[in-house]
């Protein structure tokens, strides 16, 4: 796995490496759901068991969607791409307008070498108003770089910088390609 792909994976959890970005979803439900969120947020935790427990409890629809996204992030961190994909798809079955599920599912597609599917999901996340549009644009840039389309990658990185001028990974990639 390339450093670019490993960093993209870290960023799907909403954490910045030097290569990409995405977002976990906050929950307000049970302590297990809250612990699931914390584990998804952590660079170091790969324990999905609180998510499993939370999903077996009585969660609100909102917290169930969020917990599925957060568990998907943990599965992705563990390299369990199919399990992650299953969780993001389950969240999207509950709410087809869940931008962060598309953003994170795009990361799974990217890590699986499916750049076109990744770009489609990142664009859908943008259409639905993802909380971190600069992250989606940055990830689009990475996917275009993977496809060897430097012009489109540059455009995507420029959009990320335009939306968040302090987002150093996008500035750095833009400088590399200029």
N, C-alpha and C positions, 0 to 999 in steps of 0.2 A: 504494500500500500504506500503511495507516495505521501510525502510530508503535506502536500497540498490537500490530499484527501483526508489525512488524519486531522488536520486543523479544521477542515470543513466540518468534520464530525464533531469536534469539540464545540464548534460554534453553533451547531444545531441545538445545543443545550443552552444557547444564549450567552455563551462565554467566548471571549475573544482570544484567538491564537494570533497568528500573523497571517492567516489565510482566508477566513470566511466568517459567516454569521447566521444566526437564526433565533428561535425563541421558544421557551417553555411557557406553560400556561399556569397562572396562579389559581389555586383552589382555596375554597373557604370552608370545606366540609370537615370530615372527621380528621382526627390526628394522623391516621394512616395516610389519608390523601395529602395532608400537609407535609408529612415526611416524604412521601413520593415526590412532591414538588421540590423539596430540599435536595433529595437525591438526584433528581434530574438537573438541578441547578449546580451541583457540585462537580468539579473536575475529577474528583477522586472516587465518589460513590458510584458503585455499579449494582447496588442492591435494589431489585425490583419488587421484593417481597411486600413492602408496605403498600405498593400500588396494587398488588394482587389482593391483599386483605381489604383495601379500600373498595375495590371493584366488587367484592363479595358483600359489602355492606349496603345500607340504604343511602345512596348518594343522590343529590339533586341531579337533574339532567346536565346542568352546567358543570358540576364537579366531576360527573362521570366522563364527559368529553375531555375536560382538562386532565383528568387522571390517565385516560387512554393516551393522550398526547405525551404526557410526562413519562409514562411507562415506555412508550415508543422511543423516546429519547434515550432512556436507560438501555433498552435493548440495542439501540444503534451504537451506544458507547461500548457495549459488550461485543459488538461485531455481529450481532444477531439480526441481520438486515431483514430477513423474512418476517420475523416476529415484530420488528419495528414497523414494517410495512403493514402488517395485519392490524396493529394498533391504530396507526394513522388512518387506515381505511375504515376501521370501526368507528372512530371519532367522526369521520366524514359521513358515514351512514347516519349518524345521529344529527349531524348538522353540516350540510353540504357547503355552508358559507363560513367555515372555520378556517380563517386565513392561516393561522399558525400551523394547523395540520398540513396544509398544502406546502408551506415553507419547509417544514421538517420532512415531509414525504419527498419533497424535491431533493433534499440532502441524501436520503437513502438511495434514490435513483442515481444521483451523481456518484455516490460511493460504489454503486453497482455497475458503473460504467455506462449508464443510460442517460447521456447528456441531454438528448432531445426531450425525454420525459421530465427530467429535472427542470429544464428551462420552462416547459409548459406549466409545471406546478409552481415555480417561482413567479411566473407571470400571473397565474391565478391568485396567488397570495397577494400580489400587488393590486390586482383588480378588486379584491375583497377588503383591502385596507389593512394589510399587515401592520403591526405595531412598529416594525423596524424595516421600512421600505429600503433604506440604504443597504441593509443586510441582504435583502432579496436581490437588489441590483448587483451587489458584490458577488453573490453566488452565481448569478447569471453570467457575470464576467468570467468566473472560474470555469463554468461549463463551456463557454465559447472558447476559452483558452484550450480546454481539453479537446475541443473540436478543431483546433488550429485556426480559428477565425479571430485573428488579433484585432481587426478593425471593430468587430462587434464587441469583443472583450473590452477594448478601450472605451467604447461608448458606454458600456454598462458600468465600468469603474468610474467614469466621469460623472454619470448620474448618481452613483453612490456618494461621491465626494460633494456633489452639488447639494444633495439632501442632508449630508452630515459631514461638513468640512473637517471635523476633528477625527473622523474615522481613518486612522493611520493605515490599516491594511489596504484600503482602497487607494489611498494616496500613493502608497508604496508600489502597488501593482500598476497604477497608471504611470508612474515614473519609469518603471521597468519597461513598459511597452511604448513609451514615447521616444 
